[in-house]
Amino acid sequence: MGKAILRFIRVSPTKARLIAREVQGMNAEYAIASLEFTPNKAAGIISKVIASAVANAGLEPEEAVITSARVDKGPVLKRFTPRARGSASPKHKPTAHIMIEVAAAEKGDK
């Protein structure tokens, strides 16, 4: 069993959770291949975290299964945009913590 955690990444946790739910329970090799063609910023990030978790477990991607893919909310960077008449509008730039756990696949799993 291996895991990888990427903290304080500048991506919306809501958008990253959509991708994390798709790959949970998948074979790691298949998940990395499918994320490569997903047009989403979070997909590329999660793909790298999966590869890191597989390496941490000391496995090959084809023999690993993603047991848990979790995205937690991180701190929000608060910025301001200047607006008309000297006023300002707030901008919220969310961050996320991505946690991936992998385990060795049983012989029957594919």
PyMOL commands that place a pseudoatom at each C-alpha (Angstrom):
pseudoatom trace, name=CA, resn=MET, resi=1, chain=A, elem=C, hetatm=0, pos=[0.000, 0.000, 0.000]
pseudoatom trace, name=CA, resn=GLY, resi=2, chain=A, elem=C, hetatm=0, pos=[1.371, 3.383, -0.976]
pseudoatom trace, name=CA, resn=LYS, resi=3, chain=A, elem=C, hetatm=0, pos=[0.082, 6.910, -0.831]
pseudoatom trace, name=CA, resn=ALA, resi=4, chain=A, elem=C, hetatm=0, pos=[0.936, 10.358, -2.110]
pseudoatom trace, name=CA, resn=ILE, resi=5, chain=A, elem=C, hetatm=0, pos=[-0.283, 13.747, -0.896]
pseudoatom trace, name=CA, resn=LEU, resi=6, chain=A, elem=C, hetatm=0, pos=[-0.084, 16.982, -2.862]
pseudoatom trace, name=CA, resn=ARG, resi=7, chain=A, elem=C, hetatm=0, pos=[-0.921, 19.964, -0.685]
pseudoatom trace, name=CA, resn=PHE, resi=8, chain=A, elem=C, hetatm=0, pos=[-1.765, 23.612, -1.410]
pseudoatom trace, name=CA, resn=ILE, resi=9, chain=A, elem=C, hetatm=0, pos=[-2.263, 23.079, -5.152]
pseudoatom trace, name=CA, resn=ARG, resi=10, chain=A, elem=C, hetatm=0, pos=[-3.947, 25.982, -6.957]
pseudoatom trace, name=CA, resn=VAL, resi=11, chain=A, elem=C, hetatm=0, pos=[-7.021, 24.201, -8.296]
pseudoatom trace, name=CA, resn=SER, resi=12, chain=A, elem=C, hetatm=0, pos=[-10.631, 24.341, -7.163]
pseudoatom trace, name=CA, resn=PRO, resi=13, chain=A, elem=C, hetatm=0, pos=[-11.411, 21.379, -4.877]
pseudoatom trace, name=CA, resn=THR, resi=14, chain=A, elem=C, hetatm=0, pos=[-14.921, 21.096, -6.334]
pseudoatom trace, name=CA, resn=LYS, resi=15, chain=A, elem=C, hetatm=0, pos=[-13.568, 20.659, -9.864]
pseudoatom trace, name=CA, resn=ALA, resi=16, chain=A, elem=C, hetatm=0, pos=[-10.798, 18.301, -8.730]
pseudoatom trace, name=CA, resn=ARG, resi=17, chain=A, elem=C, hetatm=0, pos=[-13.310, 16.074, -6.869]
pseudoatom trace, name=CA, resn=LEU, resi=18, chain=A, elem=C, hetatm=0, pos=[-15.142, 15.365, -10.133]
pseudoatom trace, name=CA, resn=ILE, resi=19, chain=A, elem=C, hetatm=0, pos=[-11.964, 13.847, -11.567]
pseudoatom trace, name=CA, resn=ALA, resi=20, chain=A, elem=C, hetatm=0, pos=[-11.001, 12.056, -8.330]
pseudoatom trace, name=CA, resn=ARG, resi=21, chain=A, elem=C, hetatm=0, pos=[-14.376, 10.287, -8.172]
pseudoatom trace, name=CA, resn=GLU, resi=22, chain=A, elem=C, hetatm=0, pos=[-13.925, 8.994, -11.731]
pseudoatom trace, name=CA, resn=VAL, resi=23, chain=A, elem=C, hetatm=0, pos=[-10.580, 7.302, -11.045]
pseudoatom trace, name=CA, resn=GLN, resi=24, chain=A, elem=C, hetatm=0, pos=[-11.360, 5.819, -7.633]
pseudoatom trace, name=CA, resn=GLY, resi=25, chain=A, elem=C, hetatm=0, pos=[-11.304, 2.019, -7.812]
pseudoatom trace, name=CA, resn=MET, resi=26, chain=A, elem=C, hetatm=0, pos=[-9.614, 2.001, -11.245]
pseudoatom trace, name=CA, resn=ASN, resi=27, chain=A, elem=C, hetatm=0, pos=[-6.424, 0.259, -12.269]
pseudoatom trace, name=CA, resn=ALA, resi=28, chain=A, elem=C, hetatm=0, pos=[-3.608, 2.855, -11.978]
pseudoatom trace, name=CA, resn=GLU, resi=29, chain=A, elem=C, hetatm=0, pos=[-2.313, 2.351, -15.539]
pseudoatom trace, name=CA, resn=TYR, resi=30, chain=A, elem=C, hetatm=0, pos=[-5.821, 2.733, -16.997]
pseudoatom trace, name=CA, resn=ALA, resi=31, chain=A, elem=C, hetatm=0, pos=[-6.503, 5.803, -14.813]
pseudoatom trace, name=CA, resn=ILE, resi=32, chain=A, elem=C, hetatm=0, pos=[-3.295, 7.578, -15.908]
pseudoatom trace, name=CA, resn=ALA, resi=33, chain=A, elem=C, hetatm=0, pos=[-4.042, 6.815, -19.571]
pseudoatom trace, name=CA, resn=SER, resi=34, chain=A, elem=C, hetatm=0, pos=[-7.625, 8.109, -19.361]
pseudoatom trace, name=CA, resn=LEU, resi=35, chain=A, elem=C, hetatm=0, pos=[-6.611, 11.274, -17.451]
pseudoatom trace, name=CA, resn=GLU, resi=36, chain=A, elem=C, hetatm=0, pos=[-4.098, 12.100, -20.186]
pseudoatom trace, name=CA, resn=PHE, resi=37, chain=A, elem=C, hetatm=0, pos=[-7.003, 12.807, -22.556]
pseudoatom trace, name=CA, resn=THR, resi=38, chain=A, elem=C, hetatm=0, pos=[-9.265, 14.568, -20.043]
pseudoatom trace, name=CA, resn=PRO, resi=39, chain=A, elem=C, hetatm=0, pos=[-9.387, 18.321, -20.844]
pseudoatom trace, name=CA, resn=ASN, resi=40, chain=A, elem=C, hetatm=0, pos=[-9.215, 19.549, -17.262]
pseudoatom trace, name=CA, resn=LYS, resi=41, chain=A, elem=C, hetatm=0, pos=[-6.456, 21.222, -15.244]
pseudoatom trace, name=CA, resn=ALA, resi=42, chain=A, elem=C, hetatm=0, pos=[-7.054, 18.884, -12.296]
pseudoatom trace, name=CA, resn=ALA, resi=43, chain=A, elem=C, hetatm=0, pos=[-6.722, 15.775, -14.500]
pseudoatom trace, name=CA, resn=GLY, resi=44, chain=A, elem=C, hetatm=0, pos=[-3.037, 16.382, -15.216]
pseudoatom trace, name=CA, resn=ILE, resi=45, chain=A, elem=C, hetatm=0, pos=[-2.321, 17.114, -11.561]
pseudoatom trace, name=CA, resn=ILE, resi=46, chain=A, elem=C, hetatm=0, pos=[-4.149, 14.011, -10.285]
pseudoatom trace, name=CA, resn=SER, resi=47, chain=A, elem=C, hetatm=0, pos=[-2.387, 11.886, -12.918]
pseudoatom trace, name=CA, resn=LYS, resi=48, chain=A, elem=C, hetatm=0, pos=[0.999, 12.907, -11.504]
pseudoatom trace, name=CA, resn=VAL, resi=49, chain=A, elem=C, hetatm=0, pos=[-0.119, 12.224, -7.928]
pseudoatom trace, name=CA, resn=ILE, resi=50, chain=A, elem=C, hetatm=0, pos=[-1.290, 8.725, -8.955]
pseudoatom trace, name=CA, resn=ALA, resi=51, chain=A, elem=C, hetatm=0, pos=[2.108, 8.062, -10.588]
pseudoatom trace, name=CA, resn=SER, resi=52, chain=A, elem=C, hetatm=0, pos=[3.821, 9.234, -7.387]
pseudoatom trace, name=CA, resn=ALA, resi=53, chain=A, elem=C, hetatm=0, pos=[1.648, 6.992, -5.177]
pseudoatom trace, name=CA, resn=VAL, resi=54, chain=A, elem=C, hetatm=0, pos=[2.409, 3.977, -7.391]
pseudoatom trace, name=CA, resn=ALA, resi=55, chain=A, elem=C, hetatm=0, pos=[6.155, 4.719, -7.168]
pseudoatom trace, name=CA, resn=ASN, resi=56, chain=A, elem=C, hetatm=0, pos=[5.914, 5.160, -3.372]
pseudoatom trace, name=CA, resn=ALA, resi=57, chain=A, elem=C, hetatm=0, pos=[4.272, 1.727, -3.126]
pseudoatom trace, name=CA, resn=GLY, resi=58, chain=A, elem=C, hetatm=0, pos=[7.084, 0.190, -5.176]
pseudoatom trace, name=CA, resn=LEU, resi=59, chain=A, elem=C, hetatm=0, pos=[4.652, -1.203, -7.755]
pseudoatom trace, name=CA, resn=GLU, resi=60, chain=A, elem=C, hetatm=0, pos=[4.223, -1.031, -11.511]
pseudoatom trace, name=CA, resn=PRO, resi=61, chain=A, elem=C, hetatm=0, pos=[1.153, 0.926, -12.741]
pseudoatom trace, name=CA, resn=GLU, resi=62, chain=A, elem=C, hetatm=0, pos=[-0.445, -2.200, -14.266]
pseudoatom trace, name=CA, resn=GLU, resi=63, chain=A, elem=C, hetatm=0, pos=[-0.361, -4.040, -10.908]
pseudoatom trace, name=CA, resn=ALA, resi=64, chain=A, elem=C, hetatm=0, pos=[-1.783, -1.192, -8.768]
pseudoatom trace, name=CA, resn=VAL, resi=65, chain=A, elem=C, hetatm=0, pos=[-5.393, -0.247, -7.994]
pseudoatom trace, name=CA, resn=ILE, resi=66, chain=A, elem=C, hetatm=0, pos=[-6.487, 3.161, -6.686]
pseudoatom trace, name=CA, resn=THR, resi=67, chain=A, elem=C, hetatm=0, pos=[-8.174, 2.406, -3.358]
pseudoatom trace, name=CA, resn=SER, resi=68, chain=A, elem=C, hetatm=0, pos=[-8.798, 6.001, -2.292]
pseudoatom trace, name=CA, resn=ALA, resi=69, chain=A, elem=C, hetatm=0, pos=[-8.778, 9.342, -4.111]
pseudoatom trace, name=CA, resn=ARG, resi=70, chain=A, elem=C, hetatm=0, pos=[-9.605, 12.265, -1.841]
pseudoatom trace, name=CA, resn=VAL, resi=71, chain=A, elem=C, hetatm=0, pos=[-9.604, 16.017, -2.450]
pseudoatom trace, name=CA, resn=ASP, resi=72, chain=A, elem=C, hetatm=0, pos=[-9.826, 18.287, 0.597]
pseudoatom trace, name=CA, resn=LYS, resi=73, chain=A, elem=C, hetatm=0, pos=[-10.270, 22.044, 0.698]
pseudoatom trace, name=CA, resn=GLY, resi=74, chain=A, elem=C, hetatm=0, pos=[-7.159, 24.111, 1.389]
pseudoatom trace, name=CA, resn=PRO, resi=75, chain=A, elem=C, hetatm=0, pos=[-6.834, 27.781, 2.336]
pseudoatom trace, name=CA, resn=VAL, resi=76, chain=A, elem=C, hetatm=0, pos=[-8.338, 30.376, -0.019]
pseudoatom trace, name=CA, resn=LEU, resi=77, chain=A, elem=C, hetatm=0, pos=[-6.139, 33.150, -1.408]
pseudoatom trace, name=CA, resn=LYS, resi=78, chain=A, elem=C, hetatm=0, pos=[-8.110, 36.388, -1.281]
pseudoatom trace, name=CA, resn=ARG, resi=79, chain=A, elem=C, hetatm=0, pos=[-7.314, 39.046, -3.864]
pseudoatom trace, name=CA, resn=PHE, resi=80, chain=A, elem=C, hetatm=0, pos=[-9.040, 42.191, -5.115]
pseudoatom trace, name=CA, resn=THR, resi=81, chain=A, elem=C, hetatm=0, pos=[-9.800, 43.492, -8.594]
pseudoatom trace, name=CA, resn=PRO, resi=82, chain=A, elem=C, hetatm=0, pos=[-10.122, 47.253, -9.082]
pseudoatom trace, name=CA, resn=ARG, resi=83, chain=A, elem=C, hetatm=0, pos=[-13.543, 48.389, -10.269]
pseudoatom trace, name=CA, resn=ALA, resi=84, chain=A, elem=C, hetatm=0, pos=[-15.214, 51.644, -11.275]
pseudoatom trace, name=CA, resn=ARG, resi=85, chain=A, elem=C, hetatm=0, pos=[-15.186, 54.718, -9.027]
pseudoatom trace, name=CA, resn=GLY, resi=86, chain=A, elem=C, hetatm=0, pos=[-12.373, 53.512, -6.789]
pseudoatom trace, name=CA, resn=SER, resi=87, chain=A, elem=C, hetatm=0, pos=[-14.165, 50.425, -5.518]
pseudoatom trace, name=CA, resn=ALA, resi=88, chain=A, elem=C, hetatm=0, pos=[-12.916, 46.833, -5.574]
pseudoatom trace, name=CA, resn=SER, resi=89, chain=A, elem=C, hetatm=0, pos=[-14.376, 43.360, -6.024]
pseudoatom trace, name=CA, resn=PRO, resi=90, chain=A, elem=C, hetatm=0, pos=[-13.030, 40.334, -4.192]
pseudoatom trace, name=CA, resn=LYS, resi=91, chain=A, elem=C, hetatm=0, pos=[-11.488, 37.354, -5.996]
pseudoatom trace, name=CA, resn=HIS, resi=92, chain=A, elem=C, hetatm=0, pos=[-11.231, 34.015, -4.259]
pseudoatom trace, name=CA, resn=LYS, resi=93, chain=A, elem=C, hetatm=0, pos=[-8.469, 31.686, -5.465]
pseudoatom trace, name=CA, resn=PRO, resi=94, chain=A, elem=C, hetatm=0, pos=[-9.097, 28.297, -3.863]
pseudoatom trace, name=CA, resn=THR, resi=95, chain=A, elem=C, hetatm=0, pos=[-6.437, 25.689, -3.095]
pseudoatom trace, name=CA, resn=ALA, resi=96, chain=A, elem=C, hetatm=0, pos=[-6.785, 21.940, -2.584]
pseudoatom trace, name=CA, resn=HIS, resi=97, chain=A, elem=C, hetatm=0, pos=[-5.038, 19.002, -0.925]
pseudoatom trace, name=CA, resn=ILE, resi=98, chain=A, elem=C, hetatm=0, pos=[-5.059, 15.838, -3.088]
pseudoatom trace, name=CA, resn=MET, resi=99, chain=A, elem=C, hetatm=0, pos=[-4.549, 12.419, -1.436]
pseudoatom trace, name=CA, resn=ILE, resi=100, chain=A, elem=C, hetatm=0, pos=[-4.236, 9.195, -3.449]
pseudoatom trace, name=CA, resn=GLU, resi=101, chain=A, elem=C, hetatm=0, pos=[-3.830, 5.700, -1.976]
pseudoatom trace, name=CA, resn=VAL, resi=102, chain=A, elem=C, hetatm=0, pos=[-2.954, 2.654, -4.088]
pseudoatom trace, name=CA, resn=ALA, resi=103, chain=A, elem=C, hetatm=0, pos=[-2.695, -1.030, -3.286]
pseudoatom trace, name=CA, resn=ALA, resi=104, chain=A, elem=C, hetatm=0, pos=[-1.509, -4.101, -5.155]
pseudoatom trace, name=CA, resn=ALA, resi=105, chain=A, elem=C, hetatm=0, pos=[-4.226, -5.574, -7.374]
pseudoatom trace, name=CA, resn=GLU, resi=106, chain=A, elem=C, hetatm=0, pos=[-5.470, -9.076, -6.689]
pseudoatom trace, name=CA, resn=LYS, resi=107, chain=A, elem=C, hetatm=0, pos=[-4.782, -11.593, -9.438]
pseudoatom trace, name=CA, resn=GLY, resi=108, chain=A, elem=C, hetatm=0, pos=[-8.394, -11.558, -10.721]
pseudoatom trace, name=CA, resn=ASP, resi=109, chain=A, elem=C, hetatm=0, pos=[-8.685, -7.732, -10.901]
pseudoatom trace, name=CA, resn=LYS, resi=110, chain=A, elem=C, hetatm=0, pos=[-8.246, -5.919, -14.207]
for i in range(1, 110): cmd.bond("trace and resi %d" % i, "trace and resi %d" % (i + 1))
show_as sticks, trace
zoom trace
